[in-house]
Amino acid sequence: MAHKDEKRTDARRAYIREQQAIPVIALSIGVSEATVRRWKRDAKQSGDNWDVARAAHMMAGEGLETVVSGVVEQFVTLFKATIEQLQDDGDLSPEERVKAMASLSDAFNKMVASAGRVAPKISELGVANDVLQRQAEFIREFYPQHAAAFLEILEPFGERLVEVYG
């Protein structure tokens, strides 16, 4: 019985502190996924909600901005992969493709807006990056002779922006 309790404790720690997925946890401690899911469900019924503890640990350890940033990054990765699939899917009609693109754009805009409301620093960093990109385009177009100097200061200044906003 003590062995089982130790595995349950290990499973909880791996889920909450190490952010591991249940299949990975089950494999690493040598029990079935169903067992880990049952432990998680039983703990919740006893007042120990692993999901709440996991979220609290993430926010306490990394800060809300980091958590939201990670979620946005995952969303963008999925968004890009879906766009690539749409481009490669020869079975979709142009109308279906446009509908899918519109739906993805809407989801992307909602994600960015939500992230900005939850973690305003992310939104501020996004605006700062946009301004820098626009400034780079402006220099390239109207002051190309200063492009090298701009590039020389751009990277260290970008690091400063991350310190301030990120």
N, C-alpha and C positions, 0 to 999 in steps of 0.2 A: 504493500500500500504506500509506503514511503517513497518508493521508486516512482509510482504513478503521480504522487503529489509533486515530486521534483520535476517530472516532465511537464506537468501542468504549469508549474511556476516558470519553467524555461519557455514554454509556449507563450505564456502571457508576456514575459519580458521581450521575447523576440517580436511579438506582434506590436507591442506598445513602444518600446524603446528603440528597436532596430528597424521598425516599419516593414517587417517581412510579411510576405503574403502567406496565407494559410497553407497552400501546397508546399511551399518551401519549408515552413516550420514543421509540418508533418514529416517530411522527408528527413529533415535534420535531426529530429528527436526520435524517429523510428515508430511513429504511430500513424494511423490513417487520418486523412483529411476530415472524415466524418467525426472522429474522436475530438480533434481540435475544435471543430465547429460546435460540437456538443459542449465541450468545456466552456467555450465562449458564451454560448446560449445560457448554460447553467449559471455562469458567473453573473450574467446580466440579470437573471431572475433573482439572484441573491443580492443585487445592488451594486455589482462591480461591472460596469459597462466598459468593456475593453475599447470600444470605438471612441467613447468620450475621453477615456484616459489617454488614448493614442493622440487624439486631436489636441488635448491639453499639453501633452508632452511636446508635440511638434511646435506649438505656439510658444511655450515657455523656453524651449531649447533653441529655436531658430528665429523666433519672431514672426509675427503675422505676415509681414511683407515677404519674407523668405518663403513661407508656405504658399502664399498666393502667387508669388512669382513662379514657383515650381509648378503649380497647377496650370498657370497660363502657358508656361513653356511646354508642358505636356499637351495642352490643347493645340498649340501652334504646330507641334510635331504631327499630331493627328490630322489637323487641318491641311497641312502640306501634303501628307500622304493621300488624303482623300482627293485633293485637287489633282494629284498625279494620276490617281485611279480614274478620275473622270476624264482626264485627257487621253488616257490609254484605252478607255472602254469604247470599242467600235460599235457596240450594240445600242448605245444611247442615241436618240434622235437629238438634233440641235435644240429643240424645245425642252426636252428632258434635261439636257445638259445645262441650259440656262436656268431652269427651275432649281436644279441642284446647286448651281453656283450661287443663286440668289439666297437660297436657304443657308448655305454655308457662310455667306457674307453676313447675313443677319445674325447667325450664331456667333460669328467672330466679333461683330460689333457689340453684341450683348455681353460676351465674355470680357472684352476690354472695358466696357462701361462698368460692369460689376466689379472687376478687379480694381478699377480706379476708385470706386466708392468704398470698397473694403480696405484697400491699402493705397491711400493717396500718393505715397512716395513713388510707387511704381508708375502711376500716371504722370507724375512730375518728371521722372527720369525719361519717360517716353517722349514728353514734350521737349525736354532738353536735347535728347538725341535727334529729334526731328529738326530742331533749330540748327544744330551743328551740321546736319546733312544739307539743309538749305543754304547755309553759309558756305559750305564747301562747293556746292553747285554754282553759287553766285561768284565765288572767287575764280573758279575754273572758267566761267563764261566771260566775266568782265575784267578780272585782274590775274590772268594766268601767270604773270611774272612773279606773283606772290604765293603761288601754290606750294612751292617747296617749303617756304617758311611756315605756312599754315599747317602743312602736314607734320612739320617738326614739332609744333606745339600741340597738335591735336591729340595725340595719344596720351601725354601726361595730363592734359586738361580733361580728357575723357575719364581718366582714373580719379581725378578730383571730383568730377560729377558723380561718379559711383559712390565716393565717400559721402558726399552731401545728400544724395537722393536714394542711394541703394542700400 
